Amino acid sequence: MSRELAHRVQNAFDRCKTFPEAGVHNGLFQVRGEAYMALIELRNLCPEIVLALRDRE
């Protein structure tokens, strides 16, 4: 895995950790927007991560 990809993954993961979940309020589960965006970023990085790990084999 390239250093740049590893750095991008670590940054997104760290942003997810810094935002605690808001939980359920009035029957709706709420998550802070910043944490949700970081989670989406991690999801979008998954294909790159899989390819990088596959190249190591």
Phi and psi in degrees as GROMACS dihedral restraints (atoms count N, CA, C in turn):
[ dihedral_restraints ]
;  ai    aj    ak    al  type     phi  dphi    fc
    3     4     5     6     1   -69.2    20    10
    4     5     6     7     1   156.7    20    10
    6     7     8     9     1   -62.7    20    10
    7     8     9    10     1   -37.0    20    10
    9    10    11    12     1   -64.5    20    10
   10    11    12    13     1   -44.6    20    10
   12    13    14    15     1   -64.6    20    10
   13    14    15    16     1   -44.0    20    10
   15    16    17    18     1   -60.4    20    10
   16    17    18    19     1   -39.3    20    10
   18    19    20    21     1   -65.9    20    10
   19    20    21    22     1   -43.3    20    10
   21    22    23    24     1   -63.0    20    10
   22    23    24    25     1   -41.8    20    10
   24    25    26    27     1   -64.2    20    10
   25    26    27    28     1   -45.8    20    10
   27    28    29    30     1   -62.6    20    10
   28    29    30    31     1   -41.9    20    10
   30    31    32    33     1   -61.2    20    10
   31    32    33    34     1   -46.4    20    10
   33    34    35    36     1   -64.9    20    10
   34    35    36    37     1   -41.7    20    10
   36    37    38    39     1   -62.8    20    10
   37    38    39    40     1   -42.7    20    10
   39    40    41    42     1   -63.4    20    10
   40    41    42    43     1   -38.2    20    10
   42    43    44    45     1   -65.5    20    10
   43    44    45    46     1   -36.8    20    10
   45    46    47    48     1   -63.0    20    10
   46    47    48    49     1   -39.7    20    10
   48    49    50    51     1   -68.3    20    10
   49    50    51    52     1   -28.4    20    10
   51    52    53    54     1   -80.6    20    10
   52    53    54    55     1   -10.3    20    10
   54    55    56    57     1  -112.7    20    10
   55    56    57    58     1   107.3    20    10
   57    58    59    60     1   -68.7    20    10
   58    59    60    61     1   152.3    20    10
   60    61    62    63     1   -69.2    20    10
   61    62    63    64     1   141.7    20    10
   63    64    65    66     1   -78.9    20    10
   64    65    66    67     1   -28.6    20    10
   66    67    68    69     1    88.5    20    10
   67    68    69    70     1  -162.5    20    10
   69    70    71    72     1   -95.1    20    10
   70    71    72    73     1   128.7    20    10
   72    73    74    75     1  -134.9    20    10
   73    74    75    76     1   123.7    20    10
   75    76    77    78     1    54.4    20    10
   76    77    78    79     1    38.6    20    10
   78    79    80    81     1    79.6    20    10
   79    80    81    82     1     1.5    20    10
   81    82    83    84     1  -115.2    20    10
   82    83    84    85     1   137.4    20    10
   84    85    86    87     1   -85.7    20    10
   85    86    87    88     1   125.6    20    10
   87    88    89    90     1  -114.3    20    10
   88    89    90    91     1   138.3    20    10
   90    91    92    93     1  -131.1    20    10
   91    92    93    94     1   141.1    20    10
   93    94    95    96     1   -63.4    20    10
   94    95    96    97     1   141.7    20    10
   96    97    98    99     1   -58.3    20    10
   97    98    99   100     1   -38.9    20    10
   99   100   101   102     1   -63.8    20    10
  100   101   102   103     1   -40.6    20    10
  102   103   104   105     1   -68.7    20    10
  103   104   105   106     1   -39.9    20    10
  105   106   107   108     1   -63.8    20    10
  106   107   108   109     1   -41.7    20    10
  108   109   110   111     1   -64.1    20    10
  109   110   111   112     1   -39.1    20    10
  111   112   113   114     1   -65.2    20    10
  112   113   114   115     1   -38.6    20    10
  114   115   116   117     1   -64.8    20    10
  115   116   117   118     1   -41.1    20    10
  117   118   119   120     1   -63.8    20    10
  118   119   120   121     1   -39.4    20    10
  120   121   122   123     1   -61.7    20    10
  121   122   123   124     1   -43.2    20    10
  123   124   125   126     1   -61.7    20    10
  124   125   126   127     1   -42.5    20    10
  126   127   128   129     1   -60.9    20    10
  127   128   129   130     1   -42.0    20    10
  129   130   131   132     1   -69.2    20    10
  130   131   132   133     1   -22.8    20    10
  132   133   134   135     1   -81.1    20    10
  133   134   135   136     1   -13.8    20    10
  135   136   137   138     1   -53.8    20    10
  136   137   138   139     1   -47.2    20    10
  138   139   140   141     1   -59.4    20    10
  139   140   141   142     1   -39.8    20    10
  141   142   143   144     1   -65.2    20    10
  142   143   144   145     1   -39.1    20    10
  144   145   146   147     1   -65.8    20    10
  145   146   147   148     1   -44.9    20    10
  147   148   149   150     1   -61.0    20    10
  148   149   150   151     1   -44.7    20    10
  150   151   152   153     1   -63.5    20    10
  151   152   153   154     1   -40.8    20    10
  153   154   155   156     1   -65.0    20    10
  154   155   156   157     1   -39.5    20    10
  156   157   158   159     1   -71.8    20    10
  157   158   159   160     1   -34.6    20    10
  159   160   161   162     1   -64.9    20    10
  160   161   162   163     1   -35.8    20    10
  162   163   164   165     1   -66.7    20    10
  163   164   165   166     1   -22.7    20    10
  165   166   167   168     1   -75.4    20    10
  166   167   168   169     1   -20.0    20    10
